Amino acid sequence: MLAPINKIIDFSVVDGPGNRTVVFFQGCNFNCKYCHNPETINLCNHCGLCVSQCPIGALEKRDDKVSWNPDKCVNCDNCIKACKRLSSPKIYWMTEEELADKVIRNIPFIRGVTCSGGECTIYKDFIIRFFGLIKGKQLSCLLDSNGGVIDFEHEPELLDLTDGVMLDIKSMDSEAHMALTGCSNDLVIKNAIYLASIGKLTEIRTVVTEKEPSQRNTIDNITKLLAPYLAIADIHYRIIAFRPFGVREQYKDLGTPSRASLLELEDIARKNGFRHITIT
């Protein structure tokens, strides 16, 4: 089986506990206004618009498909800027075995692997096979997910191989979530409750903007909803301040919240029982 990999960070200390290899899959079912890597949302349709924008010839059109030569590429990102599809031609199509071999080469310098995106659970069957190949190497396996693709309650095989899920909680308000992402939050909330109930909700994350009025209620409501499950396993809450870097031009004015407002949100989560909170 092949899956599209946007990039691999061999060593990261911000995508789960310890030093980890992070795999970013290409493709996402959400279209978040504040997405910091919107080029991961769609797959390339090989229109070829990007080819002429590459200054050193790392892209060319072959048999009606855009071909990327990573050895030539200087990562100027002109191709991504030219793309009108929220995509990237700079994708590695890899098998589970190829990805596992690359990750295993990082042992003993890593504690585990995190699959991210885009939205990694689009490729759940690939991930099941991939996690199966590395699980015996004493590596922890985490998912960083928006929670809006699969119903985790019906994925026992995936969860048996997954040590924890880091779940994005964009908004608890259904209308605000739809406006922000283009998708419903019903499955997201269901997944948050189920994962917390079985002790596999490692972390929840909320991006906070200055101009979104529902986010205070989101942090209050999600922490109250999940507080009863903190007795099963500690859940880390990462409150993330919006920053305009990498965001599409029309959404760059959403506004970075003040430090004072972020501390107020942290205090709400703490009063509702959360102990492990990080503001970034």
ZAMARGU-4260 file (C-alpha; in steps of 0.2 Angstrom, whole numbers, plus 5000, padded with zeros to 4 digits):
<rodrens>
0) 5000/5000/5000 | 5006/5018/4996 | 5002/5034/5006 | 5007/5052/5002 | 5019/5059/5014
5) 5021/5078/5014 | 5036/5078/5025 | 5045/5068/5039 | 5053/5077/5054 | 5066/5065/5061
10) 5068/5073/5078 | 5054/5083/5086 | 5051/5087/5105 | 5034/5096/5102 | 5023/5082/5095
15) 5021/5071/5110 | 5032/5065/5124 | 5051/5064/5122 | 5061/5065/5106 | 5050/5058/5091
20) 5049/5056/5073 | 5034/5064/5065 | 5026/5059/5049 | 5015/5072/5040 | 5002/5064/5028
25) 4995/5074/5014 | 4977/5077/5013 | 4964/5083/5025 | 4945/5083/5027 | 4945/5100/5036
30) 4948/5117/5028 | 4952/5127/5043 | 4954/5146/5040 | 4969/5147/5052 | 4978/5132/5044
35) 4997/5135/5046 | 5001/5122/5032 | 4986/5124/5020 | 4997/5115/5006 | 4993/5099/5015
40) 4974/5100/5012 | 4972/5092/4995 | 4982/5080/4984 | 4990/5087/4968 | 4979/5086/4952
45) 4995/5088/4941 | 4988/5103/4932 | 5007/5109/4930 | 5004/5127/4935 | 5019/5125/4947
50) 5031/5118/4935 | 5035/5135/4927 | 5037/5143/4944 | 5052/5132/4949 | 5068/5142/4947
55) 5080/5127/4946 | 5070/5114/4937 | 5066/5102/4951 | 5048/5100/4944 | 5044/5094/4927
60) 5028/5087/4918 | 5030/5068/4913 | 5016/5058/4906 | 5003/5071/4912 | 5010/5070/4929
65) 5020/5083/4939 | 5037/5075/4944 | 5047/5082/4958 | 5066/5079/4960 | 5070/5082/4979
70) 5089/5081/4975 | 5087/5097/4965 | 5074/5106/4976 | 5080/5121/4986 | 5063/5122/4996
75) 5060/5140/4990 | 5041/5135/4990 | 5037/5145/4974 | 5027/5129/4968 | 5017/5130/4984
80) 5013/5148/4982 | 5008/5146/4964 | 4996/5131/4968 | 4978/5136/4968 | 4972/5119/4975
85) 4980/5120/4993 | 4992/5106/4988 | 5010/5103/4985 | 5020/5093/4971 | 5033/5089/4984
90) 5026/5073/4990 | 5034/5056/4994 | 5023/5041/4990 | 5029/5028/5002 | 5025/5010/5007
95) 5023/5005/5025 | 5039/4996/5024 | 5049/5010/5017 | 5042/5022/5031 | 5046/5009/5045
100) 5063/5007/5038 | 5066/5026/5039 | 5059/5028/5056 | 5069/5013/5063 | 5085/5021/5057
105) 5082/5035/5070 | 5083/5022/5085 | 5090/5024/5098 | 5088/5043/5097 | 5069/5043/5098
110) 5056/5038/5110 | 5042/5035/5097 | 5033/5041/5082 | 5018/5053/5079 | 5007/5052/5063
115) 5001/5069/5059 | 4995/5079/5044 | 4985/5085/5035 | 4974/5072/5043 | 4983/5055/5046
120) 4967/5045/5050 | 4962/5046/5031 | 4975/5033/5029 | 4971/5022/5044 | 4974/5005/5035
125) 4991/5011/5031 | 4995/5017/5048 | 4989/5000/5056 | 5002/4991/5045 | 5015/5004/5049
130) 5012/5004/5068 | 5012/4985/5067 | 5030/4985/5059 | 5037/4997/5072 | 5028/4992/5088
135) 5040/4978/5092 | 5055/4991/5092 | 5049/4998/5109 | 5043/5014/5101 | 5027/5023/5107
140) 5014/5026/5093 | 5004/5042/5093 | 4991/5050/5082 | 4989/5069/5080 | 4971/5070/5073
145) 4956/5082/5070 | 4945/5068/5075 | 4933/5071/5061 | 4936/5056/5049 | 4935/5039/5059
150) 4924/5034/5074 | 4938/5028/5085 | 4925/5017/5095 | 4924/5006/5079 | 4943/5005/5076
155) 4949/4992/5089 | 4964/4986/5078 | 4970/5004/5076 | 4968/5008/5095 | 4977/4992/5100
160) 4992/4998/5091 | 4990/5017/5096 | 4997/5022/5113 | 4988/5039/5113 | 4979/5052/5102
165) 4982/5070/5102 | 4965/5078/5097 | 4961/5095/5090 | 4946/5104/5098 | 4943/5118/5086
170) 4926/5124/5093 | 4912/5116/5104 | 4900/5127/5095 | 4893/5118/5080 | 4890/5133/5069
175) 4907/5141/5074 | 4915/5124/5070 | 4907/5123/5053 | 4912/5141/5049 | 4929/5138/5054
180) 4933/5121/5046 | 4919/5117/5034 | 4914/5102/5044 | 4903/5096/5058 | 4911/5094/5076
185) 4899/5079/5081 | 4911/5066/5078 | 4925/5076/5085 | 4916/5077/5102 | 4911/5059/5102
190) 4929/5054/5099 | 4935/5065/5113 | 4923/5057/5125 | 4927/5039/5120 | 4946/5041/5119
195) 4946/5049/5136 | 4935/5035/5143 | 4948/5022/5138 | 4963/5032/5144 | 4969/5035/5126
200) 4966/5054/5125 | 4984/5060/5127 | 4981/5078/5123 | 4968/5090/5117 | 4973/5106/5107
205) 4964/5122/5104 | 4970/5136/5093 | 4964/5153/5100 | 4962/5168/5089 | 4958/5186/5094
210) 4942/5187/5084 | 4933/5170/5087 | 4921/5173/5102 | 4916/5155/5104 | 4934/5149/5110
215) 4932/5154/5128 | 4916/5144/5129 | 4925/5130/5120 | 4939/5129/5133 | 4926/5130/5147
220) 4914/5117/5140 | 4927/5104/5134 | 4936/5104/5150 | 4920/5102/5160 | 4915/5088/5148
225) 4931/5078/5150 | 4935/5082/5168 | 4927/5066/5174 | 4939/5056/5164 | 4955/5064/5172
230) 4954/5050/5185 | 4957/5037/5171 | 4972/5046/5164 | 4979/5064/5164 | 4975/5074/5148
235) 4987/5087/5143 | 4978/5103/5136 | 4989/5113/5124 | 4981/5131/5121 | 4989/5138/5105
240) 4990/5156/5101 | 4986/5160/5082 | 5000/5166/5072 | 4999/5172/5054 | 5014/5163/5048
245) 5010/5151/5034 | 4991/5156/5034 | 4982/5160/5018 | 4982/5179/5015 | 4964/5182/5017
250) 4964/5174/5035 | 4980/5182/5042 | 4970/5196/5051 | 4961/5184/5063 | 4972/5191/5077
255) 4985/5184/5090 | 4977/5184/5107 | 4986/5194/5121 | 4996/5185/5134 | 4983/5190/5147
260) 4968/5182/5138 | 4978/5166/5136 | 4982/5165/5154 | 4963/5168/5158 | 4959/5153/5147
265) 4972/5143/5156 | 4964/5148/5172 | 4947/5142/5166 | 4954/5125/5161 | 4963/5123/5178
270) 4947/5128/5188 | 4938/5114/5178 | 4951/5101/5184 | 4965/5101/5171 | 4982/5101/5179
275) 4994/5099/5164 | 4991/5114/5153 | 5003/5122/5141 | 5002/5139/5132 | 5011/5140/5115
</rodrens>
